[in-house]
Amino acid sequence: MIDTGVPRLEEVERVIIEFAMDLHGDYRGKAAEELGMGVRTLHNKLKNYTRSEVQPGASELNSHREFSKDPAGRVL
């Protein structure tokens, strides 16, 4: 596969899930609700992240975890 510099969907999903977990203080129920998924789905995804090795390019995504927020603190 040719590396075009575009992150894989799984890598982007992981960054978004990690952001939601940070935002809600690692409270899975609130993070799952915010993400529009069930708690069991979120649990399974988090479990898979701890089992998998870091994919090439994922470290670049994880190192830039700054998100713009509006005055109310919501992510833009």
N, C-alpha and C positions, 0 to 999 in steps of 0.2 A: 504494500500500500504506500502511496506517495504521501509524504508529510506536507500538507498544505498550510499548516499552522492553525487550522481551525480545530478547536477543542472537540473531543468526542462528547456526545450527549450525556453519557454516564458521568463524565468528569464535571460537566456543568451542573448536573443534577446534584452531585455530591457537594459541590460548593454551596448551592442554594440550601440544601438540607442542613449543612453545617452552620450556615448563617442563621437559619430559623432556630436551630437548637441554641446557638449563642444568644439570640434575641430573646428567647423565652427561658433562659436560665437552665437549659437542658431538660425542661419539662416537656416530655414527649407528647402529652395530650394537646397542649396549646400549639406546639410546633406542627403536629399533624393536622390540626384544624386549620392553621394558617396556610399550610401547603395544600390543603384540599385532599388529603389522603387519610386513610384509617391509621390508628395507632399501631396495629399489627403490621401493616405495610411499612410504616416508618421503622418499626423495630427490626423487621427483616432486612431492610436496606442498610441500617446502621450495623447490623450483625455482619452483613456481607462486606462492608467497608473495613471492618477490623480483620477480616480473613484475607482480603485481597491485598496484593502488593500495589504500591503506588505505580500508576500507569505513567509512561513517558509523557511529559507535558503537564501532568496534573500538579506538579509542584509549582509551576508557574501560575496556575490558576489559584492555588491555595495561598500563595504568597501575597496576592493582591486581593485582600478581602475588605477593601474600603468601599462603602456604598453611600451614595448621596441620600440625604434625608431631608424632608420638608421640615418646616418649623414645628410641626406636631410630633416629629420623630419617626414618621413613616418613611419606609424605603421608597425611593423614587424609581 
